[in-house]
Amino acid sequence: MAETQDVDLTKLVGRLDEVESYLHIDELRAEAAELERKSGEPGFWDDAESARKAMARLSHDRDAASGMDAARAKLDDALAAQELGQETGDEDLLGEAQRLAGELSRDLDELELSSWFSGEMDPGDAIVTVTPGQGGLEAQDWCDMLFKMYLAYCARRGWKVTVNDAPAAEGIGIDRATFTVSGKNAYGMLRAEQGVHRLVRISPTDAKKRRQTTFAGVEVLPVLPDDVQVDISPDDLRIDVYHSSGPGGQGVNTTDSAVRITHLPTGTVVTCQNERSQLQNKAAAMQILRSRLYELEKARREEALDELRDKREISFGNQIRSYVLYPYQLVKDLRTGVETGNVDSVLREGDLDPFIVAYHRWATSQGKGSE
């Protein structure tokens, strides 16, 4: 056992040095000190947007530096426990060294991930929408399966989830799901999931038990900070209210608390029925609308609106990941080649980190890190 631990800790020593090198920790410490100095200058907050970006950068630098300090301290503790355990033959100390080594490995994974999130919105929260694609009733069921997969993934990461809208479909599944995820690097992590997801299985609704291919689309948007300006004229909005509905179409309450907002110039429609208050649902729907209009405007500025629309076509040939339940079991990401035969761990337990981490490593190598 001790020999294996020696190898593991030796590898972690080298890996920690590598992470510290590509994070440029010394440069981040110097940048943090300079940003702290500037934040105390008169007039720093006169330009709110510039100040917000500076403070976000300061927070990023501090987190990276403190994370590296904590990793160094954990490594020292692990090495000390291992050395003393080997000298005394104390299995408890050797076990503690192994436990600390495992924690350190996971900490370094998180530090590596954080280094990839260079986009302005990456550290913040995310709005995720799952929509059925081709496949009829099967697609509605697939939409529900993906929704539950993401809820499980967020729970694994300790992120808070607020479900904005997830109305039950007629028959099976759901019509769609929109939810807000709050947690460190939630948007940065989850933007790896944007795209078309393909399911192959024996149809649960087909009496002849034939194989069915089904699609669902996943959209991931950043939750915009309050000081990001998105011009929305009240004259451009149509706001409808209606009864909230639960599973099976049953009314959640007897008041018109659910809200549907249509942005007439773009045709963008947002619904929210999670809260019991109409005002709360309207506020949540406006938050989602702001994020969607921000992304549309960003796409226009980049002259990529047509490309964006193509990406949203939820059909064969556009998928980013395939989930095969029959005639064999396999989940495979078509961008990175990462795959697993343990389908239940992915769909039921939300074990998505291998796919998401691999995507960001691939995207960074392709120069697409913060797109």
N, C-alpha and C positions, 0 to 999 in steps of 0.2 A: 504493500500500500504506500509506504513512504517513498519508494522509488518513483511511483507514478505521480505522486504529489510534487516531487522534485522537478520532474519534467514539466508538469502543468505550470508551476510557479515560475520556472525559468522562461517558459514561453510567454507568460503574462508580463514578466519584467521587460522583455523585448517589445511586446505589443504596446505596453504603456508608453515606452519611449517613442514608438512610432506614432501613436495617437497624439502625444504631446507635440511632436514635430509638425505633423500636418495641420494641427489646430493652431500652430503659431502662438502658443500660450504667452510667451514673453511679449509679443506684439499686442496681444489682446489686453494684457495687463496695462501696458503703456497707453493704449487707446482708451481704456476705461478711466485711467487717471486723468487723461486730457478731457474726456467728456464730463467727468465729475467737476473739473475746474470750470469748464464752459457753462455748465448748468447753474453755477452760482453767480455768473456774470449778470449785471443789469441788462434787461431787454431780451434775455434768453427766450422767454415765453411769448415775446411779441409775435413771432412767427410760429403759430401753433403747430402747423404740419411739420416744419423743420424740427421743432422741439420734440414732437412726438417720435419722429424717426430717430433722433439722437438718443432719447431715453430708452427706446426699444433696443437700440444697438448697445447701450450701456448695460441693460439687463442681460442681453445675450452674452456680452463679454464677461460680466460677473459670474453668470451661471457656468460658463465654460471653465473659468479659472477656479471657482470653488469646487466644481466637479472633479477637476484634475487634482486639486489639493486633497480631496476626500479619497480619490483613488490611490494616491501616493500613500496616504496614511493607512488605508486598508491593506495595501501590499506590504508595508512594513510590519503590520500586525500579523499578517499571514506568514511572512518569512520568520518572524520571531517565534510564533507558535510552532511552526514546523521544526525549526532548529532545536528548540527546547524539547519538543516531543520526541525527536529522534535521539537526543542525548539521554533522556530519562525513560524512553520507552512508554511514554504516556499516550495511550490511544485516544483519550479525550482531547488532548492538545492537537494530535494529528488530525482528528476529526474536525476540530475548530479551524485548523489551517485549510482543510479541504472546503469547508463551508464558506470561509472568507474568499477562497480562490474562485468559487462559483459565483459569489456575489460580485467580485471584481470583474469577472468576465462579462457579466450582464451590464455592469456599470460602463465598461468600455464600449460595449455595443451601443448604449444610449449616447455616449459622447461622440462616437463615430456618426451615428444618425444625425445628431444635432449639427454636426459640422456641414452636413449636406444642405441644411435648410437655410439658404441664403436669401430666399424671397422675402419681401417685406411682410407678407401675410402669413408666412409659414409657421411662426410660433403660436399663432392664435387659434381661435375656434373655427369649426367648420359646419356648413349646412349640407347635408347629404340627402339626395332624392333618388329613390329607386323606382323605376317605371317599367311596367310590363312591355315587352316587344312582341315579335312574331310568336304565335303559338296559342292564341285564344285563352281558354280557361287554364291551360297548362302554364302560360306565361304569368297569369295572376298568382298561381301557386308558387311559381319560381320566384316571383317578386317577394312574396311572403317569406320564403326560405332565405333569400339574401338579406332581407330586413333582420331576421332573427340572427343570422350569422354576424352581421355588423353589431347588433346589440351585445352578443357574446364577446366579440372582439373588444369592444369598448369597455366592457366589464373587466376583461383580463388586464387592460391597461389602466384601470382605475379612473377612466374618464366619465364625466357626467353626461347623460343623454336626456334631452328634452324632445319628446315626440310631438311634432307640430300637427301632423296629419297622417293617418294610416287607415282610411276607410275600408271596411270589409267589402269584397266584391261579391257579386251574385254567384252562387255556386261554391267556389273554393277560392282561397287566397285573398289578396287585397288589390284594390285599384291602383295604389301607389303608396309610397311611404316617404315622408319628409321629416327629418329630425336634425336637431342641432347638437353637436358634440363639443363639449367644453373640456379642455385639458391641454397640457403642455405639448406643443407641436402637433396638435390634432389636425389642422389643415395640411401642414407639411407632410405628415404621414399618410393621411387619407386620400390626398390627391393622386396617389398611386393607383387608387381603385376606380378612377374615372374611366368609363368606357363601357363596352358591351360585354356581358357575361353570358356564356352559352352552357346550357344544361342538356345532357343526353341521358335518357332513362326510359324504363317501361312506363307508359302512361298509366297513372292511377285512375283515369276516367274512361279509359278505353276497355270495353268488355273483351276485346280480342287480345288485349295485352301486347299491343304493338309498341315498337320503339319510337320515341318522340324526341324531337330536337326543339328546344325552347330558348328564348332570348329575353334578357332584361337589361335595361340601361341604368348606369349609375352616374349621377352628376354630383360633383363635389365643388362647393363654392366657399370662399372665405367669409367669415362674419366680419363685416367692415367696422373699424373703429368709428366712434361717433363723429370724429372730426374729418372723416373722409367725405367730401362733398359729392352727392349724387343729386342732380336737379330733377325733381319729380313735381310736375304741376298737378294740383288737385283736379284741374279740368281734364287731365289725361287719364283719370282713374274712374272705373266703374266699380262700385262696392256693393256686393250683394250679401245679405245675411240669411241664414237658414238654420234649421234644427241640426244640432250635432247628432251624429249617429254612431252607434257602437257596433260590435260584431252582429251580423245577421240583420243589420238595418234598424235595430232597436234604438229609440231615442235616448240619448244620454241625459238630456233634460228637456223641459217643456218650453224653453225660451229660444229665441233666435240668436244663439251665441256664436255659431260657426260663421266664418267670414271668408268670402271669395273676392279677391281684388284682381281686376283685369286692367293692365296697362295698355290702353287703346292703341297708341302709336306702334308698339312692337308686338301686340297680341300676347304678351306674357301674362300668364294666369297663375296666381298663388292662392292656395287655400290653407286655412288653419282652423282646427276645431278641438285642439287639445285642452284649452282652458275653459272654465265655466263662464268666464266673463267675456262679453263681446269686445270690450275695449282691449283686454289682454290678447285675444286672438287677432285683433286688428293690428296691434303693435308688433306681434310676432310675424304676421304676414308681411307687414311693411319692411321689417328687417330682412326677410328673405327676398322680397322684391328689390330692395336696394342692392343686395349682393348680385342678383341676376342681371340687373341693368348695368351695374358696374362692369361685370364680365363682358356683356354685349358691347359696351362702349370701348372697353379695352381691346376687344377683338376688332372693332371698326378701326381704331387707331392703328392697329397692326396690319390692317388690310387683310384680315383673315376670317371674315365673317362666313364666307362660303365654306371654308375648311372646317370651321366650328360646327356648321350645320351638318356637314358630312359625317363628322365624328358622332353626331347624335342619332344617326340612323341605326336603329336597333334591329339589326338583321344579320344574316349569314355573311361572313367575309370581313366583318368589322370587329369581331370579338377580340378582347385582350386576354381572356382566360376561359378555359373549357373545364367543365365539371362533368365527368362521365361516370354514371352509376351502373350502366349496362352497355355492352356485355362484359365489361371489366370495370374496375374502380380506379379512377385517376383524376387528380386535379392538376392541370398544367397551365402555366402562364406562357402565353405565346410570344411575349416580348423578351423574356429572360431565359426561358427554357426550364425554369424551376418547376419541379413536379413532386407529387406525393401520392401514394396509393391509399393513404389513411384519410378517406373522404370524410368520415365522421368527425375527425379532429378539426377539420376545416369548417364544415357546414354547421355542426352542432356545438362545437366548443370554441369556434372563432379563432383558430390557430392560424392567423394570417401573417404574422411577423416574418416568416421565411420568404413569403412572396413580396411583401412590402419592402423589406430591407433589400432584397435582391433587385427590386425595381429601382430603388433610389441609387444603388451602386451602379446599375446599368445606365440610368439616366445621367448620372454624373459623368460616367465615362463617355457618354455620347454628347456631352455639353448641353443637356436638357434639365439640369438640376433644379432650376427655379421657374420653369415654364408653367 
